[in-house]
Amino acid sequence: MTKTLHIRGGRPLSGRVRVAGAKNAASKMMVASLLTDEEVTLDNCPQIEEISITSEICAAIGAHVRREGSRIVIQTPKIVSTKVAKMTRANRISILAIAPLLHRSGEAEVPRVGGDAIGPRPVDFHLQALIQMGAVIEEAEGSYKARAPKGGLRGATIVLPYPSIGATETIILAGVLASGRTRIENAAVEPEIVDIVKFLQQMGAIIEFGANRTLTIDGVKRLHGVSYEVIPDRLEAASFANLAIATGGEIIVEGARQSELVTFLNTIKRIGGDFEVTPEWIRFRRGNGGLVGIELETDTYPGFATDWQQPTVVTLTQAKGISVVHETVYEDRFGYTEDLRRMGADIGVFAKCLGELPCRFRNRSQRHSAVIMGATPLHGAAVEIPDIRAGMAQVIAALVADGETTLTGIHHLERGYENLWDKLKALGADFEIRS
């Protein structure tokens, strides 16, 4: 039965909230655990649908998965199936299972990937990298089939055309047990990638970060089990930061870490937000001078994360003056602004590159730049949530808005945010969920 979220906004939200572990690290570590037959324990795993989906994928392959609150214990003594079944729920994690299956069983079949509706995210980089390492890959109807060469995958120098997070992860998982040395040029270096590298290093992998986005992996014979704590979710931290600033409240975000939020903190300072940092938490609120418009461009790490863009745009609707946001990571990530406009926001979206960063979408038809005129009052409306981050932006907008907003598609939020409804209640949000 479809659930709807009814939010009555127009009040500042304040209080304390703790962020969960980073889903973009935890889910990938679960797949990486397939590389060993020994037990792996992951602490600080978010209790969200995405982790449940990943558990199902691993279990179907042969993993024994046990959940104990925020701890997951996973062990795959034997691969029982080299075919990953297509999930009824959209998810892109299955493509990462190819490398572990090739190492453990010499073959793999995974479904063509799905995921959030934020534009095409092709897996060409993943597949080409595996082919360079000796894999034979063919496209079947609805799936990819892969075979390892005799003697297993071998190291290679792989130059990524773009620092893709997923492709970097695939190459890392392939390289750690490949024969010889693997070198990734133009690798993604997001904090979640670093956390996965640290996790694998503790399992016995040899991985080094070099200058200019290079990663060097010396293949080893085997990996062993490990106990590891997943980093806090910097994307969730930024969502609650924007919630505080956009509504004019004050929120202490426990677990938020300055080291992973430097670019975000600079940005909200420019907007007119304020923060206080301690080793245990960061406090977010508006500054005394009010909010002002800025120019903002998303980029791969250490740039401004694309997943910070949507909630920050909501904050910019409450900032005085003109803001320009140039999205350089995904070409179709401003669809949610149509709902914001119906709620009263003054936002235009354009195909032109309204920024200075080199952009893959220049001279193409994708509308990937936004101009926001503020400040504008928002009012309630009926809203359909398209994906996780846009959904959180729409929730923030609803909490800013006067009147009641009705949101459908809230399963996206439950997939990406742990105990979101309890956290919002604790901050003073006025809402109810109806079936």
C-alpha positions in Angstrom: 0.0 0.0 0.0 1.3 3.4 -0.9 2.2 5.6 2.0 2.0 9.4 1.9 3.9 11.9 4.1 2.0 15.0 5.3 4.2 17.8 6.5 3.0 21.0 8.2 5.9 23.5 7.9 6.8 27.0 8.7 8.6 26.6 12.0 12.4 26.5 12.9 13.7 23.0 13.6 16.2 22.6 16.5 17.8 19.9 18.6 20.3 17.1 18.3 20.5 14.3 15.7 23.1 11.6 15.1 24.1 10.7 11.5 24.3 7.0 10.6 27.2 5.3 8.9 27.9 6.1 5.3 25.7 3.9 3.1 28.0 4.5 0.1 30.8 2.9 2.1 29.0 0.2 4.0 27.2 -1.3 1.1 30.4 -1.5 -1.0 32.3 -3.1 2.0 29.6 -5.8 2.2 30.3 -6.7 -1.5 34.1 -6.5 -0.8 33.6 -9.1 1.9 32.9 -11.6 -0.8 36.6 -11.5 -1.6 37.4 -13.7 1.4 35.9 -16.8 2.9 36.6 -15.5 6.4 34.2 -13.5 8.7 33.9 -9.8 8.3 32.3 -7.5 10.9 31.1 -4.0 10.0 30.1 -1.6 12.7 28.1 1.6 12.2 26.2 0.3 9.3 23.0 2.3 8.6 19.8 0.5 9.1 18.2 1.3 5.7 16.7 -0.5 2.8 19.9 -0.1 0.7 21.8 -2.3 3.2 18.9 -4.8 3.2 19.1 -5.0 -0.6 22.9 -5.5 -0.5 22.4 -8.2 2.2 20.0 -10.0 -0.2 22.5 -9.9 -3.1 25.3 -11.2 -0.9 23.1 -14.0 0.6 22.0 -15.2 -2.8 25.7 -15.5 -3.8 26.4 -17.6 -0.7 27.1 -15.2 2.1 25.8 -15.8 5.6 24.6 -12.4 6.8 23.7 -11.6 10.4 22.4 -8.2 11.5 22.8 -7.0 15.1 21.5 -3.4 15.2 24.2 -1.3 13.5 26.6 -4.2 13.2 26.6 -6.6 10.3 28.5 -9.9 10.4 29.0 -11.5 7.0 30.9 -14.5 5.8 31.0 -16.3 2.5 32.6 -19.7 2.9 31.6 -20.8 -0.5 30.1 -19.2 -3.6 26.8 -21.0 -4.3 25.7 -19.0 -7.3 27.7 -16.9 -9.7 24.5 -15.3 -11.0 23.1 -12.2 -9.2 19.3 -12.2 -9.6 17.6 -9.0 -10.7 16.2 -7.2 -7.7 12.6 -6.0 -7.7 13.9 -2.7 -6.2 16.2 -0.4 -8.1 19.8 -0.8 -7.2 23.2 -0.4 -8.8 25.3 -2.3 -6.3 25.2 -5.6 -8.2 27.7 -4.4 -10.9 30.4 -4.4 -8.1 29.8 -8.2 -7.5 31.5 -9.0 -10.9 35.1 -8.7 -9.6 34.7 -10.8 -6.4 32.8 -13.5 -8.3 35.5 -13.6 -11.0 38.2 -14.0 -8.2 36.2 -16.7 -6.3 34.6 -18.6 -9.1 36.0 -17.5 -12.4 32.6 -16.3 -13.8 29.8 -13.9 -13.0 26.4 -12.8 -14.3 24.8 -9.6 -13.0 21.7 -7.8 -14.1 21.8 -4.5 -15.9 21.8 -1.9 -13.3 19.1 0.5 -12.1 19.1 3.1 -9.4 17.8 6.7 -8.8 16.4 8.7 -11.6 19.1 11.3 -11.8 20.3 10.7 -15.4 22.1 7.9 -17.2 25.0 6.3 -15.2 26.5 3.9 -17.7 28.8 1.1 -16.6 31.1 1.3 -19.6 34.0 2.3 -17.5 33.5 -0.7 -15.2 33.4 -3.2 -18.0 36.2 -1.7 -20.0 38.5 -1.8 -17.0 37.7 -5.5 -16.3 38.3 -6.3 -20.0 41.7 -4.6 -19.7 42.4 -6.9 -16.8 41.7 -10.0 -18.9 38.0 -10.6 -18.3 35.8 -11.7 -21.2 32.4 -9.9 -21.0 29.3 -10.3 -23.1 25.9 -8.6 -23.0 23.0 -10.9 -22.7 19.4 -10.0 -22.5 19.0 -8.0 -19.3 22.4 -9.0 -17.9 26.2 -8.9 -18.3 28.1 -12.2 -18.3 31.8 -12.3 -17.4 34.6 -14.9 -17.4 38.0 -14.6 -15.9 41.0 -15.6 -18.1 43.1 -18.7 -17.3 45.2 -17.8 -14.3 42.8 -15.1 -13.2 42.6 -11.3 -13.6 45.9 -9.5 -14.1 47.0 -6.1 -13.2 46.8 -3.2 -15.7 47.2 0.5 -16.0 43.7 2.0 -16.4 43.1 5.6 -17.3 39.5 6.6 -16.4 38.0 9.3 -18.7 36.2 10.6 -15.7 36.9 10.0 -12.0 33.9 7.7 -11.6 33.3 6.4 -8.1 31.7 3.1 -9.2 34.4 2.4 -11.8 37.1 3.2 -9.2 35.5 0.7 -6.8 35.2 -2.0 -9.4 38.9 -1.7 -10.3 40.0 -1.7 -6.7 38.0 -4.9 -6.1 39.5 -6.5 -9.2 43.0 -5.3 -8.5 43.4 -6.5 -4.9 43.6 -10.2 -5.9 44.8 -9.8 -9.5 48.3 -10.9 -10.4 50.7 -8.1 -10.7 50.2 -4.4 -10.3 47.1 -2.3 -11.1 47.3 1.4 -11.5 44.3 3.7 -11.7 44.8 7.1 -13.2 42.1 9.8 -12.7 40.6 7.7 -9.9 37.8 8.9 -7.6 39.1 9.9 -4.2 35.9 10.5 -2.2 36.0 9.8 1.6 34.0 6.7 1.0 36.6 5.4 -1.4 39.3 6.1 1.1 37.3 4.2 3.8 36.9 1.2 1.4 40.7 1.3 0.8 41.4 1.3 4.5 39.0 -1.5 5.0 40.7 -3.6 2.3 44.1 -2.8 3.6 43.1 -4.2 7.0 42.0 -7.3 5.1 45.5 -7.7 3.7 45.3 -5.7 0.5 48.2 -3.4 -0.7 46.8 -0.1 -2.0 48.5 3.3 -2.2 47.2 6.7 -3.0 49.5 8.8 -5.3 49.5 12.3 -6.6 47.1 13.6 -9.2 44.3 11.0 -8.5 46.4 7.9 -8.9 45.9 4.6 -7.1 48.4 1.7 -7.1 47.3 -1.8 -6.1 49.7 -4.7 -5.8 47.7 -7.9 -6.0 48.0 -10.4 -3.1 47.2 -14.1 -3.0 44.4 -13.9 -0.4 42.5 -11.6 1.9 41.4 -12.4 5.5 38.5 -11.3 7.7 38.4 -8.0 9.6 36.4 -6.0 12.1 35.9 -2.4 10.8 33.8 0.7 11.7 32.2 2.6 8.8 32.7 6.4 8.6 29.7 8.7 9.4 27.6 9.8 6.5 28.8 13.2 5.3 25.8 13.4 2.9 23.3 13.0 5.7 25.2 15.5 7.8 24.8 18.1 5.1 21.1 17.4 4.8 20.5 18.2 8.5 22.8 21.2 8.2 20.6 22.6 5.4 17.5 21.8 7.4 18.7 23.9 10.3 19.8 26.9 8.1 16.8 26.8 5.7 14.2 26.7 8.6 16.1 29.2 10.7 16.7 26.7 13.5 19.8 25.3 15.2 20.8 21.6 15.0 23.7 19.8 16.5 24.7 17.0 14.1 26.5 14.3 16.1 29.0 12.3 14.2 29.5 15.1 11.6 33.3 15.4 10.9 35.0 18.6 9.6 37.6 16.6 7.7 34.9 15.3 5.2 32.9 18.5 5.1 35.5 21.2 4.5 34.1 22.3 1.1 30.5 22.1 2.4 31.3 24.2 5.5 33.0 26.9 3.3 29.9 27.0 1.1 27.3 27.5 3.9 29.6 30.2 5.4 29.4 32.0 2.1 25.6 31.7 2.1 25.4 33.2 5.5 25.1 30.0 7.6 27.2 29.5 10.7 28.7 26.4 12.4 30.7 25.3 15.5 33.0 22.3 15.3 33.9 19.9 18.1 35.4 16.4 17.8 32.0 14.8 18.5 29.6 17.1 16.6 29.0 20.2 14.5 26.4 22.8 15.4 24.6 24.4 12.4 22.5 27.6 12.3 22.0 30.8 10.4 24.4 33.7 10.9 23.3 37.0 12.2 23.6 38.7 8.8 21.0 36.6 7.0 21.4 34.4 4.0 22.8 35.7 0.6 22.9 34.2 -2.9 26.1 32.6 -4.2 27.6 30.9 -7.2 28.1 27.2 -6.7 29.5 24.3 -8.8 29.3 20.6 -8.0 32.4 18.5 -8.7 34.1 15.3 -7.8 35.8 15.2 -4.4 37.3 17.4 -3.0 34.8 19.6 -4.7 31.2 20.3 -3.7 29.4 16.9 -3.7 26.5 16.5 -6.1 24.5 14.9 -3.3 24.9 18.2 -1.3 23.4 20.1 -4.2 19.6 19.5 -3.8 19.2 20.4 -0.1 21.5 23.4 -0.6 19.3 24.7 -3.4 16.4 24.7 -1.0 18.5 26.8 1.4 19.3 29.2 -1.5 15.6 29.8 -2.1 15.7 31.5 1.3 18.8 33.6 0.5 18.5 37.2 -0.6 19.7 37.8 -4.2 20.7 35.6 -7.2 22.3 32.2 -6.8 23.7 30.2 -9.7 24.3 26.4 -9.4 26.2 24.5 -12.1 25.8 20.7 -11.8 28.9 19.1 -13.5 28.5 15.5 -12.1 25.1 14.3 -13.3 23.2 15.8 -16.3 19.6 15.3 -15.0 19.6 16.3 -11.4 17.3 19.4 -11.3 14.0 17.6 -12.0 13.0 18.2 -8.4 13.1 22.0 -8.9 9.7 21.8 -10.8 8.1 20.9 -7.4 10.0 23.7 -5.7 8.6 26.2 -8.3 5.1 25.0 -7.5 5.8 25.6 -3.9 6.7 29.2 -4.7 10.5 29.1 -5.5 11.8 31.3 -8.3 14.2 28.8 -10.1 15.2 28.6 -13.8 17.0 25.6 -15.2 19.2 25.9 -18.3 21.3 23.8 -20.7 24.1 26.3 -20.7 27.2 25.8 -18.5 26.8 28.6 -16.0 30.1 28.1 -14.3 33.9 28.0 -14.7 34.6 24.3 -14.2 35.3 22.1 -17.2 32.0 20.3 -17.9 31.1 17.1 -19.8 27.7 18.5 -20.7 28.9 21.7 -22.5 27.1 22.2 -25.8 24.6 19.4 -25.0 20.9 19.6 -24.4 20.9 18.5 -20.7 19.6 21.2 -18.4 22.3 21.2 -15.7 22.5 24.8 -14.5 20.0 26.6 -12.2 19.4 30.2 -11.4 17.6 30.9 -8.1 16.1 34.2 -7.2 15.6 34.7 -3.5 14.4 35.0 -0.9 10.9 33.6 -1.7 8.3 32.3 0.7 7.3 28.7 0.1 3.9 27.2 0.5 2.6 23.6 0.7 1.9 21.5 -2.4 1.6 17.9 -3.6 5.0 16.4 -4.3 6.3 13.2 -5.9 9.8 12.1 -4.6 12.0 10.9 -7.5 15.2 9.9 -5.6 16.9 9.9 -2.3 18.6 13.3 -2.3 15.9 15.1 -4.1 13.5 13.6 -1.7 15.4 15.1 1.3 15.4 18.5 -0.5 11.6 18.3 -0.9 11.2 17.4 2.8 13.3 20.4 3.8 11.3 22.6 1.5 8.1 21.3 3.0 9.4 22.1 6.5 10.2 25.6 5.4 6.9 26.1 3.7 3.7 27.5 5.1 0.8 25.1 5.1 0.7 21.4 4.4 2.8 19.5 1.8 1.8 16.0 0.7 4.7 13.8 -0.4 4.5 10.4 -2.2 7.4 8.1 -3.1 8.7 8.2 0.5 10.3 4.7 0.0 13.2 6.6 -1.5 13.9 8.3 1.8 13.6 5.1 3.7 16.1 3.5 1.4 18.7 6.2 2.1 18.1 7.6 5.6 18.2 5.7 8.9 15.3 6.4 11.3 14.5 9.6 9.4 11.0 10.0 10.8 12.2 9.6 14.4 15.0 12.1 13.8 12.6 14.7 12.3 10.2 14.3 15.2 13.0 14.8 17.7 13.9 18.1 15.9 10.3 19.4 16.2 8.9 18.6 12.8 5.1 18.4 12.5 4.1 15.6 10.2 2.3 12.3 9.9 2.5 9.3 7.6 -0.7 7.9 6.2 -1.3 4.6 4.4 
